[in-house]
């Protein structure tokens, strides 16, 4: 055979197999999703930030944010400035607070093994509240959270559920507290393993071992540091410390404020590691007696942190929210994650903006600029407001909050931490599935049921400006 013809045939055959292989690979890697209206390029922050103009303009200054927080603490009874909490309270006041949160469910609840939660079970939980152990006048203690910890309905780690088949939503789970958060401790459980504690936006039971009790002034000074880091990633970890387990690889969440060790107080080394390539921060630690001590820890300069709060801009709103994209949904901050309001709260904390814990409390609060709708509001009235949505706006429906991400083909898209998903297909069939994570979806095609859409149930649109 002519050598030239041989090589031409060989090259042609190779090219054929290469094209076939390439096409097969392309088909195998093609983006597939049952989430209506979402294409793969929408799953990148720069897709949405590139649509913005003047995206780096501050929506609120640091001074305006501080003023807004102060106003919220003054006017919203769901918020509590721990530095101003009373030094003592009567047994009647504390007992009322406990019974408001620690009460049996009005409908049946089940354990994970399918067993019904009985009256006898609730009697045991009620006994653990130790209400009879309250003195007539209780001296309030103060502390700092030393590790991520759950706030619970009752002083127990038992989990209960609405049905025998769904174990995603533990109905004893209220929320979570993060390291460096300040709390007021009002009471102790019968077994002395739990504190009934007040944080800046929630009140419930927390494990005693996760709280370090200290002098009130010491705690206030710690929280009022003027030079601090803010965790701007979804999660970061302190550097490994072979000498101190309490501050070694400690998980820190977005929005956590870490006071910096300054100037001459910065040691050359910590646990044998030179500090020059790290930030040195103060962290609360609990000693063997449960008392607060403050120790220096290392945060790598490669970690996603920021000196001071991030600028509150549309560009940063999108970038911060995308750091949670794909994280599993966790009711009440369970599963080492967060839920819809936890997601929103952490994003806004990275700018220094504080909010009530639950979506209903957020939606009803006077914080920001609110456009409220009566249950009888027409679709056209809501659509007029939907047409004015901008990046970072918060949309409230009963039990849920969403954040506006931007527009595609003049239709609003949202990012939210959500459990379920349903919509009508193009052929009119109703489709129901799950998301169970921080997700991007269109707003207007999403359904709560076959006869109720997200749009139908919107009761407030909030602009934090």
Order of alpha helices (4+ residues) and beta strands (2+ residues): alpha-alpha-alpha-beta-alpha-alpha-beta-beta-beta-beta-beta-beta-beta-beta-alpha-beta-beta-beta-beta-beta-beta-beta-beta-beta-alpha-alpha-alpha-beta-alpha-beta-beta-beta-beta-beta-beta-alpha-beta
